[in-house]
């Protein structure tokens, strides 16, 4: 049987086939690990032959002979048949991570086990902040964990300030995200500058248009004023012509009147003279 690395994740241990090394009988598959949160040690595990089976078999860590790629070989004995799972065992996966200053910072997603000793090498956690956007997983040393319960763990705040990333792949993701954010920021700046430039162009165009409209309005006002002045002068000229015409007609009338009066006077004087002559002739006779 091929052996694997000396360190294994908790979920890689689950569902693994367990065989009795001596009889090579199937003992079932691993359903749960017994993690002691006080000692940060996996002290044993439970097996079931299938999902619907009620029969369970328990083994302490010391009974493991070999952990291979396909199965776990155990040294079964009479005592292991009556072994009971301890009451203080808690599944830490999914527990909230709190700092000793009272800040909720993340969640436990996994832990790494030393296959030779069963001790926890590192807990794996994710931040609740922006760092979790790229699914980055960080290492949390067991010694940084002060207290642990069924739902939460309290850790030293200093251990979370600059934690080590679990895999280079996740580190590359962070670098990729950082580059993306930087490029996006640069594009945003370019868009802002472009929008600012367009706004300046629009403002200049508006000012030019407003100036043109103003000049056109002034020109129109001047033309209207000139036309109005011409109309007034034309009206005044016609008024003077009418006045002169009226004055001319009046002088002509007076002249005619004087002529008629003079002619009438002459005629009256002529009649009067004839009458006087007639009167003188009668008296002489």
C-alpha positions in Angstrom: 0.0 0.0 0.0 1.3 3.4 -0.9 2.0 5.8 1.9 1.1 9.4 1.7 2.4 12.6 3.3 2.9 12.8 7.1 0.3 15.7 7.2 -3.3 15.3 6.2 -6.3 17.5 6.3 -9.2 16.5 8.4 -11.6 16.0 5.5 -9.1 13.8 3.7 -9.3 11.4 6.6 -13.1 11.2 6.6 -14.8 8.4 4.5 -11.5 6.6 4.2 -11.7 2.8 4.3 -10.4 1.1 7.5 -9.0 -2.4 7.4 -7.9 -4.7 10.2 -4.2 -5.3 9.5 -4.3 -8.9 10.8 -7.6 -10.2 9.3 -7.9 -7.5 6.5 -11.5 -7.3 7.3 -13.5 -4.2 6.5 -14.1 -2.1 9.6 -16.1 0.5 7.8 -15.2 4.1 6.8 -14.2 7.0 9.0 -17.2 9.1 10.0 -15.7 11.4 12.6 -12.4 12.3 14.4 -12.0 12.8 18.1 -10.3 16.2 18.5 -9.4 17.3 22.0 -9.5 21.1 21.8 -7.5 21.4 25.1 -4.5 19.4 23.9 -5.1 20.1 20.1 -4.8 16.3 19.6 -6.8 13.9 17.6 -7.1 11.0 20.1 -9.2 8.6 18.0 -12.0 8.2 15.4 -15.2 6.4 14.7 -16.1 4.1 11.7 -19.4 2.8 10.3 -19.8 0.1 7.7 -22.4 2.1 5.7 -24.6 5.2 6.1 -27.6 3.4 7.3 -25.8 1.1 9.7 -26.2 1.7 13.5 -23.2 -0.3 14.4 -20.1 1.8 15.1 -16.5 0.9 15.7 -14.1 3.2 17.6 -10.4 3.3 17.5 -7.8 5.3 19.4 -5.0 7.0 17.4 -2.4 4.7 18.7 -4.1 1.8 17.0 -3.3 3.2 13.5 -0.5 1.2 11.8 -0.5 2.9 8.4 -2.4 5.6 6.6 -2.3 4.8 2.8 -3.8 6.4 -0.2 -6.7 3.9 -0.3 -7.2 2.7 3.3 -6.1 3.0 6.9 -4.7 -0.1 8.5 -5.4 -0.6 12.2 -4.4 -3.0 14.9 -7.6 -4.2 16.3 -7.9 -5.7 19.8 -10.5 -6.7 22.2 -10.4 -3.4 24.1 -11.2 -1.4 21.0 -14.5 -3.3 20.6 -15.8 -1.7 23.8 -14.2 1.7 23.3 -16.5 4.7 23.9 -16.2 8.1 22.4 -15.2 10.7 25.0 -17.8 13.3 26.0 -15.5 16.3 25.6 -15.0 15.8 21.8 -16.2 18.7 19.7 -16.2 19.3 15.9 -14.3 22.5 15.4 -15.1 22.9 11.7 -17.4 25.9 11.3 -16.5 27.5 14.6 -16.3 31.3 14.7 -12.9 32.8 15.2 -12.8 35.6 17.8 -9.8 37.7 19.0 -8.9 38.1 22.6 -10.0 41.8 22.1 -13.6 40.7 21.3 -13.5 41.0 17.5 -15.2 38.4 15.2 -12.7 37.9 12.4 -13.4 34.6 10.6 -14.3 31.0 10.7 -12.4 27.6 11.1 -12.7 25.7 7.8 -10.3 22.8 8.3 -7.2 21.6 10.3 -4.1 19.7 9.5 -3.1 16.5 11.3 0.3 15.0 11.9 -0.4 11.3 11.0 2.4 10.0 13.3 1.2 11.7 16.5 -2.4 12.8 15.7 -1.5 16.3 16.9 -2.9 19.4 15.1 -0.2 21.0 13.0 -2.3 24.1 12.1 -5.9 25.1 12.0 -7.1 26.6 8.7 -9.4 29.7 8.7 -10.9 32.3 6.5 -11.4 36.0 7.2 -14.8 37.6 7.2 -13.3 40.7 5.5 -12.4 41.5 1.9 -9.6 39.0 2.1 -12.2 36.2 1.9 -13.3 37.4 -1.6 -10.6 35.3 -3.2 -11.2 32.3 -1.0 -7.9 32.7 0.7 -7.2 30.2 3.5 -4.8 31.1 6.3 -2.8 29.1 8.9 -3.6 29.4 12.6 -1.1 27.8 14.9 -2.6 25.8 17.8 -0.6 27.8 20.3 -2.4 30.9 19.2 -5.7 29.4 20.3 -6.4 30.4 23.9 -9.9 28.9 24.4 -12.2 26.7 22.3 -15.8 25.8 22.7 -18.5 24.1 20.6 -19.2 27.2 18.5 -16.3 29.6 18.9 -12.6 29.8 19.5 -10.6 32.7 21.0 -7.2 33.4 19.5 -4.5 36.0 20.0 -5.1 39.1 17.9 -1.4 39.3 17.0 -1.7 35.9 15.3 -4.2 37.3 12.8 -2.5 40.6 11.9 -0.2 39.0 9.3 -1.1 35.3 9.0 0.6 32.9 6.7 -1.4 31.8 3.6 -2.0 28.1 3.4 -1.2 27.5 -0.3 0.7 29.4 -3.0 -2.3 29.0 -5.2 -4.3 31.2 -2.9 -1.4 33.6 -2.7 -1.4 33.8 -6.4 -5.1 34.5 -6.3 -4.5 37.4 -3.9 -1.8 38.8 -6.2 -4.2 38.4 -9.2 -7.0 40.2 -7.3 -4.6 42.9 -6.3 -3.5 43.4 -9.9 -7.1 43.4 -11.0 -8.0 46.0 -8.4 -5.0 48.1 -9.4 -5.9 47.9 -13.1 -9.5 48.6 -12.3 -8.5 51.7 -10.3 -6.3 52.8 -13.2 -9.2 52.4 -15.6 -11.5 54.3 -13.2 -9.0 57.1 -13.0 -8.8 57.2 -16.8 -12.6 57.3 -17.1 -12.8 60.1 -14.6 -10.2 62.1 -16.5 -12.0 61.4 -19.8 -15.3 62.5 -18.2 -13.7 65.6 -16.8 -12.2 66.4 -20.2 -15.6 66.0 -21.9 -17.2 68.2 -19.3 -14.6 70.9 -20.0 -15.3 70.6 -23.7 -19.0 70.9 -23.1 -18.5 73.9 -20.9 -16.3 75.6 -23.5 -18.8 74.8 -26.2 -21.7 76.1 -24.1 -19.8 79.3 -23.4 -19.0 79.7 -27.2 -22.6 79.0 -28.1 -23.8 81.5 -25.4 -21.4 84.1 -26.8 -22.7 83.5 -30.3 -26.3 83.7 -29.2 -25.5 87.0 -27.4 -23.8 88.5 -30.4 -26.7 87.4 -32.7 -29.1 89.0 -30.2 -27.1 92.2 -30.1 -27.0 92.3 -34.0 -30.7 91.7 -34.2 -31.4 94.4 -31.6 -29.2 96.9 -33.6 -31.0 96.0 -36.9 -34.4 96.4 -35.2 -33.3 99.7 -33.6 -32.0 101.0 -37.0 -35.3 100.0 -38.7 -37.3 101.6 -36.0 -35.2 104.8 -36.4 -35.8 104.8 -40.2 -39.5 104.3 -39.6 -39.6 107.3 -37.3 -37.5 109.5 -39.7 -39.8 108.5 -42.6 -42.9 109.3 -40.6 -41.4 112.6 -39.5 -40.5 113.4 -43.1 -44.0 112.6 -44.3 -45.5 114.7 -41.6 -43.4 117.7 -42.6 -44.5 117.2 -46.3 -48.1 117.2 -45.3 -47.6 120.3 -43.2 -45.9 122.1 -46.1 -48.7 121.0 -48.4 -51.3 122.2 -46.0 -49.5 125.5 -45.7 -49.2 125.8 -49.5 -53.0 125.2 -49.9 -53.7 127.8 -47.3 -51.6 130.5 -49.0 -53.2 129.6 -52.4 -56.6 129.9 -50.9 -55.8 133.3 -49.4 -54.4 134.5 -52.7 -57.6 133.3 -54.5 -59.7 135.0 -51.9 -57.9 138.3 -52.3 -58.2 138.1 -56.1 -61.9 137.3 -56.0 -62.4 140.1 -53.4 -60.5 142.5 -55.6 -62.5 141.6 -58.7 -65.7 141.9 -56.8 -64.7 145.3 -55.5 -63.8 146.4 -59.0 -67.2 145.2 -60.3 -69.0 146.9 -57.4 -67.1 150.1 -58.0 -67.9 149.8 -61.7 -71.6 149.4 -61.0 -71.5 152.2 -58.5 -69.8 154.5 -61.0 -72.4 153.7 -63.7 -75.2 154.4 -61.2 -73.8 157.7 -60.3 -73.5 158.7 -63.9 -77.1 157.7 -64.6 -78.2 159.8 -61.6 -76.4 162.8 -62.9 -77.9 162.5 -66.4 -81.5 162.4 -65.0 -81.0 165.5 -62.9 -79.7 167.4 -65.9 -82.8 166.6 -67.9 
